[in-house]
């Protein structure tokens, strides 16, 4: 089998996007909770600085919506629905697997089983536009400027740290 350099570069870029999005999402959520409740909470499923739901959510948007024709409104509604469905399913399966509720929007207007609500879906739609139009293109420029060997080493280290964190987090959360 012949080594496909372009495929490998794309794979490393996808991992790069995942980790940066998971870390930025964790930072964003921590700041949001602090501003809303005046408490510093870095809690989540994992020990590390990443929140996988944001990394996977951004990858979903990247793969599904990057070829969207139309303006911001079309992008907004795709992000709104994709992220809402993903958030609902994530909440459902996390609760099913770990017998624990990770978030509950039942006190918010127009919620569905406390797993999603209109307010947060509007935020996901807006953040989706921000990610697809500004953040991802900016991250691509950064990725292209960094030496690929160094980037591969960096992503490999992050990947192994993430796997170790995932194992210990799983063991901590499984009941």
NUFI-995054 format. One record per atom (N, C-alpha, C): residue in three letters; x, y, z negated. Coordinates in steps of 0.2 Angstrom, whole numbers, padded with zeros to 4 digits, always signed. Layout:
BEGIN
AlaXYZ ...
//
This chain:
BEGIN
Unk+0004-0006+0000 Unk+0000+0000+0000 Unk+0004+0006+0000 Unk+0003+0011+0004 Unk+0007+0017+0005 Unk+0005+0022+0000 Unk+0009+0026-0003 Unk+0008+0031-0008 Unk+0005+0037-0004 Unk-0001+0039-0007 Unk-0004+0045-0004 Unk-0003+0051-0008 Unk+0002+0055-0006 Unk+0004+0061-0010 Unk-0002+0066-0011 Unk-0006+0067-0006 Unk-0011+0072-0006 Unk-0016+0070-0011 Unk-0018+0063-0011 Unk-0023+0061-0016 Unk-0020+0061-0023 Unk-0014+0060-0024 Unk-0011+0061-0031 Unk-0011+0068-0033 Unk-0009+0072-0029 Unk-0010+0080-0031 Unk-0017+0082-0032 Unk-0022+0079-0029 Unk-0029+0081-0030 Unk-0031+0078-0037 Unk-0028+0072-0038 Unk-0030+0068-0044 Unk-0027+0072-0050 Unk-0021+0074-0050 Unk-0018+0078-0055 Unk-0021+0085-0056 Unk-0024+0088-0050 Unk-0027+0094-0051 Unk-0034+0093-0055 Unk-0037+0088-0053 Unk-0044+0086-0056 Unk-0043+0085-0064 Unk-0037+0082-0066 Unk-0036+0081-0073 Unk-0034+0088-0076 Unk-0030+0092-0072 Unk-0029+0099-0075 Unk-0035+0103-0076 Unk-0040+0103-0071 Unk-0046+0106-0072 Unk-0050+0103-0078 Unk-0050+0097-0079 Unk-0053+0094-0084 Unk-0051+0097-0091 Unk-0044+0096-0092 Unk-0041+0098-0098 Unk-0042+0106-0100 Unk-0041+0110-0095 Unk-0041+0117-0096 Unk-0048+0119-0097 Unk-0053+0116-0094 Unk-0060+0117-0095 Unk-0062+0114-0102 Unk-0060+0109-0104 Unk-0062+0106-0110 Unk-0059+0110-0116 Unk-0053+0113-0115 Unk-0050+0117-0120 Unk-0053+0124-0120 Unk-0054+0127-0114 Unk-0058+0133-0114 Unk-0065+0133-0117 Unk-0068+0128-0115 Unk-0075+0127-0118 Unk-0075+0126-0125 Unk-0070+0122-0128 Unk-0070+0122-0135 Unk-0068+0129-0139 Unk-0064+0133-0135 Unk-0063+0139-0138 Unk-0069+0144-0138 Unk-0072+0143-0132 Unk-0078+0147-0131 Unk-0084+0146-0136 Unk-0084+0139-0137 Unk-0090+0137-0142 Unk-0088+0139-0149 Unk-0081+0139-0151 Unk-0079+0141-0157 Unk-0080+0148-0159 Unk-0079+0152-0154 Unk-0080+0159-0154 Unk-0088+0161-0154 Unk-0091+0157-0150 Unk-0099+0158-0150 Unk-0102+0157-0157 Unk-0100+0151-0160 Unk-0102+0149-0167 Unk-0100+0154-0172 Unk-0094+0157-0171 Unk-0091+0162-0176 Unk-0095+0168-0176 Unk-0097+0170-0170 Unk-0100+0177-0169 Unk-0108+0176-0171 Unk-0111+0170-0170 Unk-0118+0169-0172 Unk-0119+0167-0179 Unk-0114+0164-0182 Unk-0115+0161-0189 Unk-0110+0164-0194 Unk-0105+0168-0192 Unk-0100+0170-0196 Unk-0096+0164-0199 Unk-0095+0159-0196 Unk-0091+0153-0199 Unk-0087+0150-0194 Unk-0081+0149-0196 Unk-0076+0146-0191 Unk-0077+0138-0191 Unk-0079+0136-0186 Unk-0080+0128-0185 Unk-0077+0126-0179 Unk-0072+0122-0180 Unk-0069+0119-0174 Unk-0071+0111-0174 Unk-0076+0110-0177 Unk-0079+0103-0176 Unk-0081+0101-0169 Unk-0082+0095-0169 Unk-0084+0092-0162 Unk-0082+0084-0163 Unk-0083+0081-0157 Unk-0082+0074-0157 Unk-0075+0072-0158 Unk-0070+0076-0155 Unk-0063+0074-0156 Unk-0059+0078-0160 Unk-0053+0076-0162 Unk-0049+0080-0166 Unk-0045+0086-0163 Unk-0043+0084-0157 Unk-0039+0089-0153 Unk-0043+0096-0151 Unk-0040+0100-0147 Unk-0042+0106-0145 Unk-0047+0106-0140 Unk-0049+0100-0138 Unk-0054+0099-0132 Unk-0060+0097-0134 Unk-0065+0099-0130 Unk-0072+0097-0130 Unk-0074+0094-0123 Unk-0074+0087-0123 Unk-0074+0084-0117 Unk-0081+0085-0113 Unk-0086+0087-0116 Unk-0092+0089-0113 Unk-0091+0095-0108 Unk-0087+0100-0110 Unk-0085+0105-0105 Unk-0081+0103-0100 Unk-0076+0099-0101 Unk-0072+0096-0095 Unk-0076+0092-0090 Unk-0080+0088-0093 Unk-0084+0084-0088 Unk-0089+0088-0085 Unk-0092+0093-0088 Unk-0097+0097-0085 Unk-0094+0101-0080 Unk-0088+0104-0081 Unk-0085+0108-0075 Unk-0083+0104-0069 Unk-0081+0098-0071 Unk-0080+0093-0065 Unk-0086+0091-0061 Unk-0091+0090-0065 Unk-0098+0089-0061 Unk-0099+0095-0057 Unk-0099+0101-0059 Unk-0100+0107-0055 Unk-0095+0108-0049 Unk-0089+0106-0051 Unk-0084+0107-0046 Unk-0086+0102-0040 Unk-0087+0096-0041 Unk-0089+0091-0036 Unk-0095+0092-0033 Unk-0100+0094-0036 Unk-0107+0094-0034 Unk-0109+0101-0030 Unk-0106+0106-0033 Unk-0109+0113-0031 Unk-0104+0117-0027 Unk-0098+0114-0026 Unk-0093+0119-0023 Unk-0094+0120-0015 Unk-0098+0116-0012 Unk-0100+0117-0005 Unk-0107+0120-0004 Unk-0110+0123-0010 Unk-0116+0126-0010 Unk-0116+0132-0005 Unk-0121+0132+0000 Unk-0122+0138+0004 Unk-0127+0142+0000 Unk-0126+0149+0001 Unk-0131+0153-0002 Unk-0127+0158-0007 Unk-0130+0162-0010 Unk-0127+0167-0015 Unk-0127+0164-0022 Unk-0127+0169-0026 Unk-0126+0167-0033 Unk-0132+0164-0036 Unk-0138+0166-0033 Unk-0144+0163-0036 Unk-0145+0156-0035 Unk-0143+0153-0029 Unk-0142+0146-0027 Unk-0137+0143-0032 Unk-0132+0146-0033 Unk-0127+0143-0037 Unk-0129+0142-0044 Unk-0132+0148-0046 Unk-0135+0148-0053 Unk-0140+0142-0054 Unk-0145+0141-0050 Unk-0150+0136-0051 Unk-0147+0129-0051 Unk-0142+0128-0046 Unk-0139+0122-0046 Unk-0135+0121-0053 Unk-0131+0125-0055 Unk-0128+0125-0062 Unk-0133+0124-0067 Unk-0138+0128-0067 Unk-0143+0127-0072 Unk-0146+0120-0073 Unk-0148+0117-0068 Unk-0151+0111-0068 Unk-0145+0105-0069 Unk-0140+0105-0066 Unk-0135+0100-0067 Unk-0132+0100-0074 Unk-0131+0106-0077 Unk-0128+0106-0084 Unk-0134+0104-0089 Unk-0140+0106-0087 Unk-0145+0105-0092 Unk-0146+0097-0092 Unk-0146+0094-0086 Unk-0147+0087-0086 Unk-0141+0083-0089 Unk-0135+0086-0088 Unk-0129+0083-0091 Unk-0129+0084-0098 Unk-0131+0090-0101 Unk-0132+0091-0108 Unk-0137+0086-0111 Unk-0143+0085-0108 Unk-0148+0081-0111 Unk-0145+0074-0111 Unk-0142+0071-0106 Unk-0140+0064-0106 Unk-0134+0063-0111 Unk-0130+0068-0111 Unk-0124+0068-0116 Unk-0127+0067-0123 Unk-0132+0072-0125 Unk-0135+0072-0131 Unk-0138+0065-0133 Unk-0142+0062-0128 Unk-0145+0056-0129 Unk-0140+0050-0130 Unk-0135+0050-0126 Unk-0131+0044-0126 Unk-0126+0045-0132 Unk-0124+0051-0134 Unk-0120+0052-0140 Unk-0124+0049-0146 Unk-0130+0051-0147 Unk-0134+0049-0152 Unk-0136+0042-0152 Unk-0137+0039-0146 Unk-0138+0032-0146 Unk-0132+0028-0148 Unk-0126+0030-0146 Unk-0120+0026-0148 Unk-0117+0027-0155 Unk-0118+0034-0157 Unk-0115+0035-0164 Unk-0120+0036-0169 Unk-0126+0036-0167 Unk-0132+0037-0172 Unk-0131+0043-0176 Unk-0130+0048-0172 Unk-0128+0055-0175 Unk-0131+0060-0170 Unk-0134+0066-0173 Unk-0136+0071-0168 Unk-0130+0076-0168 Unk-0128+0078-0162 Unk-0122+0082-0162 Unk-0124+0090-0161 Unk-0130+0091-0158 Unk-0133+0097-0158 Unk-0141+0097-0158 Unk-0144+0102-0160 Unk-0151+0102-0160 Unk-0154+0109-0159 Unk-0158+0109-0153 Unk-0161+0115-0151 Unk-0168+0116-0153 Unk-0171+0111-0157 Unk-0178+0111-0158 Unk-0181+0117-0161 Unk-0177+0122-0164 Unk-0179+0128-0166 Unk-0179+0134-0161 Unk-0177+0132-0155 Unk-0177+0137-0150 Unk-0182+0136-0145 Unk-0184+0142-0142 Unk-0190+0142-0137 Unk-0189+0137-0131 Unk-0194+0134-0129 Unk-0194+0130-0123 Unk-0188+0125-0123 Unk-0188+0121-0129 Unk-0183+0115-0129 Unk-0186+0109-0127 Unk-0182+0104-0125 Unk-0184+0097-0123 Unk-0181+0093-0128 Unk-0185+0090-0133 Unk-0183+0085-0138 Unk-0177+0088-0142 Unk-0176+0094-0142 Unk-0171+0097-0146 Unk-0164+0096-0143 Unk-0164+0093-0137 Unk-0157+0092-0133 Unk-0155+0097-0129 Unk-0160+0100-0125 Unk-0158+0106-0121 Unk-0164+0111-0122 Unk-0162+0118-0120 Unk-0167+0123-0121 Unk-0166+0128-0116 Unk-0171+0132-0114 Unk-0170+0137-0109 Unk-0164+0142-0110 Unk-0164+0144-0116 Unk-0158+0149-0118 Unk-0151+0146-0116 Unk-0150+0140-0118 Unk-0143+0137-0116 Unk-0143+0136-0109 Unk-0148+0133-0106 Unk-0148+0132-0099 Unk-0147+0138-0095 Unk-0149+0144-0097 Unk-0148+0150-0094 Unk-0140+0152-0094 Unk-0138+0151-0100 Unk-0131+0152-0101 Unk-0126+0147-0097 Unk-0128+0141-0096 Unk-0125+0136-0092 Unk-0125+0138-0085 Unk-0131+0141-0082 Unk-0131+0143-0076 Unk-0126+0149-0074 Unk-0126+0154-0079 Unk-0122+0160-0079 Unk-0114+0158-0079 Unk-0113+0153-0084 Unk-0106+0151-0084 Unk-0104+0147-0078 Unk-0108+0143-0075 Unk-0107+0140-0069 Unk-0105+0144-0064 Unk-0108+0150-0063 Unk-0106+0155-0058 Unk-0099+0157-0059 Unk-0098+0159-0066 Unk-0091+0162-0068 Unk-0086+0156-0066 Unk-0087+0150-0068 Unk-0082+0145-0067 Unk-0081+0144-0059 Unk-0086+0143-0055 Unk-0085+0141-0048 Unk-0082+0147-0044 Unk-0084+0153-0046 Unk-0082+0159-0042 Unk-0076+0162-0044 Unk-0074+0162-0051 Unk-0068+0165-0053 Unk-0063+0161-0057 Unk-0065+0157-0061 Unk-0061+0153-0065 Unk-0057+0147-0061 Unk-0061+0143-0058 Unk-0058+0138-0054 Unk-0053+0140-0049 Unk-0055+0145-0045 Unk-0050+0148-0040 Unk-0044+0151-0043 Unk-0045+0154-0049 Unk-0039+0156-0053 Unk-0035+0150-0055 Unk-0038+0145-0058 Unk-0034+0139-0060 Unk-0030+0136-0054 Unk-0034+0136-0048 Unk-0030+0133-0042 Unk-0024+0137-0041 Unk-0024+0143-0041 Unk-0018+0147-0040 Unk-0013+0146-0045 Unk-0015+0145-0051 Unk-0010+0144-0056 Unk-0007+0137-0055 Unk-0011+0132-0053 Unk-0009+0125-0052 Unk-0004+0125-0046 Unk-0005+0129-0041 Unk-0001+0129-0035 Unk+0006+0132-0036 Unk+0006+0137-0041 Unk+0012+0140-0043 Unk+0017+0136-0047 Unk+0015+0131-0051 Unk+0019+0128-0055 Unk+0022+0122-0052 Unk+0028+0120-0053 Unk+0032+0115-0050 Unk+0027+0108-0051 Unk+0026+0105-0046 Unk+0022+0099-0047 Unk+0024+0093-0051 Unk+0031+0092-0051 Unk+0034+0087-0056 Unk+0032+0089-0063 Unk+0034+0096-0065 Unk+0033+0098-0071 Unk+0025+0097-0073 Unk+0021+0099-0068 Unk+0014+0099-0070 Unk+0012+0092-0071 Unk+0014+0087-0067 Unk+0013+0080-0068 Unk+0015+0077-0075 Unk+0021+0079-0077 Unk+0023+0077-0084 Unk+0018+0080-0089 Unk+0017+0087-0088 Unk+0012+0090-0093 Unk+0006+0087-0094 Unk+0003+0085-0088 Unk-0004+0082-0088 Unk-0004+0075-0090 Unk+0002+0071-0089 Unk+0003+0065-0091 Unk+0003+0065-0099 Unk+0007+0069-0102 Unk+0007+0070-0109 Unk+0000+0072-0112 Unk-0003+0076-0109 Unk-0010+0078-0111 Unk-0015+0072-0111 Unk-0014+0068-0106 Unk-0018+0062-0105 Unk-0017+0057-0110 Unk-0011+0056-0112 Unk-0010+0051-0117 Unk-0012+0054-0124 Unk-0011+0060-0125 Unk-0013+0063-0132 Unk-0021+0063-0132 Unk-0024+0064-0126 Unk-0031+0064-0126 Unk-0034+0057-0127 Unk-0030+0052-0125 Unk-0032+0045-0126 Unk-0032+0043-0133 Unk-0026+0045-0136 Unk-0025+0043-0143 Unk-0030+0047-0147 Unk-0032+0053-0146 Unk-0037+0057-0149 Unk-0043+0053-0148 Unk-0045+0051-0142 Unk-0051+0048-0141 Unk-0052+0041-0145 Unk-0047+0037-0146 Unk-0047+0031-0150 Unk-0049+0033-0157 Unk-0045+0037-0160 Unk-0046+0039-0167 Unk-0052+0042-0168 Unk-0055+0047-0163 Unk-0061+0050-0164 Unk-0067+0045-0164 Unk-0066+0040-0159 Unk-0071+0035-0159 Unk-0072+0031-0165 Unk-0066+0029-0168 Unk-0066+0025-0174 Unk-0069+0029-0180 Unk-0068+0036-0180 Unk-0070+0040-0185 Unk-0078+0041-0185 Unk-0080+0041-0178 Unk-0087+0043-0177 Unk-0092+0037-0177 Unk-0089+0031-0175 Unk-0093+0025-0175 Unk-0096+0023-0181 Unk-0102+0021-0182 Unk-0105+0019-0188 Unk-0109+0012-0188 
//
